[in-house]
Amino acid sequence: MKHRSTAGLLWLLLLLAFAPAGRAATDPATGLQKSFSAADRLAPGLIWGGRAPSGIPVLIQMQGRSWLWGHPSAPSEFQPVGKGRLRRHTGRMTTIGDVTHLGGVSLPVMHLATEDLADPALPGRIQRARYLTLMEECAGLPDVDNSQVFHWPREDARLYRLQLEADVCFKRALAAADAHNRQQWSWLALESEKARRALLPRAQADWEHAVLTRAFLATWAGAAGGKPGKPAIPEWGFEPNRPVQRLQAVAEALAWLLDQIQPGCPAPCGSGTPADPRDELRACLPGPKPPVRSLSPMDLANLGNAVSERLRLMSVNDRLAQMAYSTQTGWTLVIQASPEDPLWVLAQDPARIQDLGKAGLLYDDALSARNQSTTLDIVEHSTLVRSFSGPGGRDLARVELAGLKTKPVVTQKDDRIWISADGLMAEFTQAGFAEQGTVLLVNLPPSLVP
């Protein structure tokens, strides 16, 4: 009996010794504390608008409960957990939507499962949540209007020349082996960007500012260990019809150069009215002196040749793409609108649209447009359009649907026409209609006659 009681006592002591450790291992608070501590070490404080990363609040939804980290004035229903900056909601709180307002702060919501606490990528996801919180605070940042990407003045040789100069200088700054050369090439790049920015239309400049600033902040938010990576810029810069790709690379270059030239240089959201990241780099460069270094005569000659050759090739490629589309075998529907009542595009997705310059825009697989007399819906078929206001305008002057395998069905009754085919539904009122070989031509009226 004595041996049994001794063995039982030892077993009970072992259970008591290991039970707290087992609970701690599965306690969400412990896992969250460790993940947030790791996230706090990923980026320097000043990059986050002059605050320590731990001072940017994050709201977590997990196991039916809400957890709040780093809130400056947490609501009373969130009680502290341990000695850290973590708080737990006293009840069961369910958030609605992707953003919740707590204590005067707009917070994106992170939805986690218990197994996420063991994910090595969780600290990076926390940084992403902090980045989204910063974006909520950047009230002065212009909205990103995707349609502006189509108004890029890509055929303006002077603008493109300045863009190439900036691209080449950014590339030289990234490749510079010593601090002096890096600063000089940065000065030159920013001078070219400043001159180019002054020539852009206001709407285009605002769109660039918004895209560039968001990409700049996202680069810091996703930087491993708080150190932005060095981006790749093509030897002779970006094509003039790749504005989004270029702005992403420039944002990454600005983040990397800022970290090299002056670590912890204030970020553009510190005051709530974000400055252009290009101006941030200029402010952090030591001394307002003009650059000593300049582009060589060979560089200038190469830039001039690149501008003329790329613009020529781009125009040729646009024309070839338009001809390849329009000469497809099968039936073609052409709709021509009046400037008094253009067809208005309901939505545009730049990722699914190919800009062909003067030849128009090629919608990859969907297009919906309306006006007083017409309803047009096209799915799973590419469409070539031209607008009255220039590339990217939603006021369509001409719609061409080529390569239809079978002849569309045309139904006419009184002053109305219906045309349907696989992936096409169109209805017209008081429109002119003609059939010319394999082309169906519809001329829309300037306005409906009562």
Phi, psi and omega in degrees: 000321181299318180295322181295315182294324178295315179297320179296320180296318178299318180297319179295319178297320178297318179298316180294326182290321187265344182299312180300321180296322179295319178294320181297325183293331182257002182286122180301325182300318180296315179296320179293320178302314181295319182293319180290324176297320177294320179295324181297336182270000186278332185219145178292153187297316187294338178296338183260047175071030178084004179247155171292146179306325180293346178272001176260112188291152177224136178251126182248137169248121182204135178055035179076005180240162177248136179236138185235130182240130168070024180282131183292331179216072185296140176301154186295337180286355174260116183258144180299147176238115180069205183259000182275200182259020181267137177230149180241138178293137185289336178244204177252113186247129178246123180275149179246125180087188184266346182228134178236145180257119181226124175056037178080009180238135175272121186239123167296146185260129173264122177259117184238150168257163183302321182293342178294337181296337179265003182281122179298339181276357184299317177304322176294324177293326176295319177299322178297320177296322177294320177300316179295325176296318176300318180296326176295329182279340184280071185293335183276000182281128180299147175295146179274113178261106185300332182295338181295337181297334181278344181269010180303122183284065190290341181265006177276107185297324181293316178296318182293325178298315179295323177298315180296320177301314180296317181299314181296318181290322175300318180296319179294322179295320179294328184270351184298136183273339181235160187296321182298310180298321180299317180293319181295315179293327177295318176303311182299317179299317182290327176296317178294319178296321180296316179295320180293317181299325181293339181267349183284148170300151186303315181298321180292320179295320178295319178298315178299316180303313183295313181297316183294316181295317178297317179295324179296312180293321179296327178297316178294319183296326182262007184288124178293126180066017180075009182245109179298142178281160179277123182280170177253125176244132181304155184306317179242042171076187185264152176297151182291346179257026177233055186294322182293314179299321181294315181297325177297315180293320178296319178299317179293323178295318179297318179296315181295315181295320177299318181293327180282319187278317180210088181304136180080016177302135187306142181275164189285358181256009185299323183261358184088347175241095189293134174276162176293131180303332177295323176289329177298315180295318179300318181293333183268351177287136183290123173080135180273025183283151178290158182291145176275320183283152176216164177291141182286160175305326178292319177300313182297321178294317179296322178297316179299317179294320181295320181298306183295319183290317181292320178295322178295313180296323180295319178296318178296316181295322176300314182294320179295319179295321178294318180293320180297324179288312187290337183262017176297148176288146180120195183267152182230135174249125178240126179241125180244126184257163177266145178297338177288335180213073181292163171281131183254124178289135182279328181204149178228135176237103184305332181292340183246018182231134179255124181275118179252025176062231181295339179283347177113195177247139178253105177284127188294308190216000181203144176204130173233132182215153182217155161206193184300325188254352194224142169234122185229126177226124180232129178229149176054038177203137180283151183220136179257125183231154171229146183243160178289327186268007179105179184305129177091350179293147181272357179269088189286135175262329185212136176234128180234122178244101186251160175083022176290128187290323181239157181294129178298150177274125182247126178236129180238137176208120184055239182259019182243147180227133173243131177234126181223149176201181179297112181084009183227130171222123181219140178227132184232147175234129179057036179259150174276143183225138176213149177244118183238095184064242179260017180247127173259120185248126179239124176252118183277148181285155177294330176195157180285136177270124182300000000 
